[in-house]
Amino acid sequence: MTRIEQAFTKGKALITFITGGDPGIEVTEELIVSMAMEGADLIEIGIPFSDPIAEGPIIQEANERALKAGATTDLLFDMIGRVRSKVLVPLVFMTYINPIYTYGADRFLRRCKEVGIDGVIVPDLPYEEKEELLPLCKLHDITLISMIAPTSKERIQTILKEAEGFLYCVSSLGVTGVRTEIGSQVDYMIKEAKKVTDIPCAVGFGISTPEQAREMAEISDGVIVGSAIVDIIAKHQEQCVQPVTDFIKVLKKSICK
């Protein structure tokens, strides 16, 4: 059983997202350790990118802060290599296809394996073009996480047939960000998914409060919280570790009820 699969064996999974290198590489390293200790079951690390098309303003600004602070893909690999020995939870990179091509897809995925990254999420890689990356992921034993959205409709079952690790269910149309209401089609998407496979379904995009996390956990196998955490980091900068840790504790408690 992979680390990603293990993350869903202990009840509802809490998946947290931070932008790597925001506000600095050292803080990111501290955040990963603290979040894992306080209840994060899987941690996504965004590779800062100048054109993050799936991200809303909060994470766009985090990308800019990280890039200005000097974050690079190689520095993130080095940091993951250091932190891997301190945490057991699965670590997943969220990035875009262009940075992977620029780095070199084979080199990128080989480095992922070397430092202990378990999977990659590539929002702008369509299912129909997954062969651009999937064979290399399999070669290096990296899980390519599949995503579905309210617009996927009849493609849901096709995508699910080859999904691995967990299914990232995008709750709403549009980009990431804090929302007052989560999309009403999440329940439908998950029910359609469960007709095809028992792969865990985790809901992301828009979840920002313990109440929303609890509601989404009731209909799914896990919840993904990103922008709300990144917003705390933006407000507290180098002193963000404790406020983020406190928030993780509350989120974890809310989905374990």
N, C-alpha and C positions, 0 to 999 in steps of 0.2 A: 504494500500500500504506500502510495506517495505521501509526502508531507501535505500536499493540497487535499488529498482525499481524507487524510487524518483530521484535517481542520473541521470537517463536517460530521465527525463521529461523536462529538461531545455535546450535542444539542445545537441550538441555533448559533450560527457563526457570525461573529462581528468582524467585518473586514474594514480596515481603515486605510485612508489614502493620505499621503503627504507628497509634496514636490521635493525631489532630491536637491539638496543644496540650498534650501530656503529655511532660514536666512543664511545658513552656512553649512558646510559639510559636517562640521563637528556637531552642530545642533541636530542635524538629521540623524546622525549616529546615536545620539542620546535619545532622541524621540523613538527610534525603532526599538531600542532596549526597553524604554519605559512603557511604551504601548503594549509590547509583548508581555511584560510582567503584569500589567493591570487588566488584561482581558482581551486584547486583540488576538483573533484566531488566525488571521492572515493579513499581511501588510502589503499594500500596493505602494510602490515608489515611482512617482512620475519623473521621467527624464526631461529636464527643462528644454523647451523647444520654442523657437521664435514664432511659430505659426500653429499653435495648438487648436485645431479647428473644432474639436469636440468640447472645448473648455469655455466656461463662462468667465466673466470679469475677475472673480476672486482667484481662480487658478491661473488665469492669464497673467495677473499681476505677480503671483508667486513665481511663475516662470521667469518673468523679467527680473525679479529680485535675485533669483538664483543665478541667472546668467551674469548679472552685474557683479555678483559676489565671486564669480570665477568658476562656477560649477561646470564641469565637463563630464562627458560619458566615462572617460578613463578614471577621473577622480571618484565618480560614483562606484565604478567597479572596485576600485581600491577600498573604498569605505565599506561596501558590502562584504568584501573579503575579510575585513576586520570584525565586522559585527556578526558575521555568520556563526562564529564560535561562541557568541554570547546569547543567541536566541535559537529556539527550536521551531518557531512558527514559520510557515512558508512565506517566502518573499517573492513578490511578483513585480516585474517592471511594467509600467504603462507608458507606451511611447507611440510614435507614428512611424509609418513605413519609410519616410524619407531619411530620418536619422539612422535607421537600421541600414539602409542601402549605402548611405554616405560612410558609415563606419565599416561596412562590409558585412553582409548578412552572416556568412559562415564565421567570420572573426567575432562578430557580436554574440552569436549564440554559443560559440565555444567559450568565450569569456564568461557568459552567464553561468554556464556549467561549472567552470573553474572556481568561481567565487561563491556559488551556492544559491543563485537565483533559480526558483522553481518553475516559473512560468512567465509568459509575456501576454500583454493585452495590447492589441494594435487596432484602435477604433476605425482607422481609415483603410483597413485591409478588407475588401468585400469577400464574402464567402466564396464567390466564384473565382477569386484570384488567390485563394489561400495556398495553392500549390507553389506560389512564389516563395513561401516561407515554411510551410508545413514539413516538407521532407528534411530540411535542415534542423527544424525543431526536434523531429524524431531522431535524427542522427546524433544530436547532442543531448537527448533526453530532457528537453524543455517542453513544458505543456503550453500549447497555444490555446488561450481561452477564447471561446466563442461568445459573441454578443447577439442578443435579439432585442428588437425595439417594437413599439406599437405598429410601425409600418412594415414589419417583417411578414405578418399575416401568414399566407400559405407557405412561405419559405421557412417558417419555424421548424416544421417537422424535418425538412431537408437539412437544415443547419444542425439539428440535434443528433442526427444519425452519426455524425463524426465528432460531436463535442466531447471534450476531455476536461478533467479537473472539476470545473463547475461552469454553470451557464450564467453569464452576466446579463441580467434582465434590465434593460434601460426603461425606467419607469415612465418617462415622458418624452415628448418631442422637444427638440432644441438642445442647448448645450448644458453643461453641468452648472450647478448653482443651488443656492438655498431656495426652497419653494414652500409656500404656505399649504399647498395641497399637492399630494402625490397623484400621478396619473391614474385614472379609473380603469385602465386596461391591463394593469399588472396582474390582477387575479386571473383574467382570461388567458394571458400569455403563459402563466405558470401552469394552469390546467391543461392547456394544449401541449406544453412541454412534457408534463407527467404522463400524457397518453403514449409518448414515444420512448421515454427513457427515465430511469430513476436518478440520473445525474443531478447533483444538488443545484438548486436555482437560487441565486442571490440577487437582490434588488438594489439598484443604485440609481444615482441622479436625483437630487432634491431632498434626500433625507437629512434633516438637520437638527431634529429634536428627539429626546427620548421617547416621546409619545409616537412620533412618526416611525421610529425604529421598532417600537413594540408592535404597532399595527402591521408593518411590513413583515416582521418576523412571524406573525401569526399565519401568514399565507405563503411564506417562503422558507427556505432553508438557511438564509442568512441575509444580512443587510450590509450595504456598503456606504460608508460615510466619508465624504471627502471635503467638499467646500466648507462645511461648518468647522472642521478641524483646521483647514488652511486659514480660515478667517481668524481663528484664535491665534495662530502663529503670526499672522500679519499684525495683530493688535499688540502682541507681547514680545515679538522678535526674539532676541537671545534669551529672554526670560520666559519663553513659551512652554518649556517642558512640563512644569508643574500644572499650569492651567490645562494643557492638553491631557495630561494624565488624569486630572480630576474629571474631565469630560468623558474620557474613555470609561472610567469606573461607572459613571452614571448610565452611559449607553449600555454597557454590559449588563448592569443590573436590570435595566428596562426590558431587555430581550430575554432574560432568563426567568422572568416571572411566569 
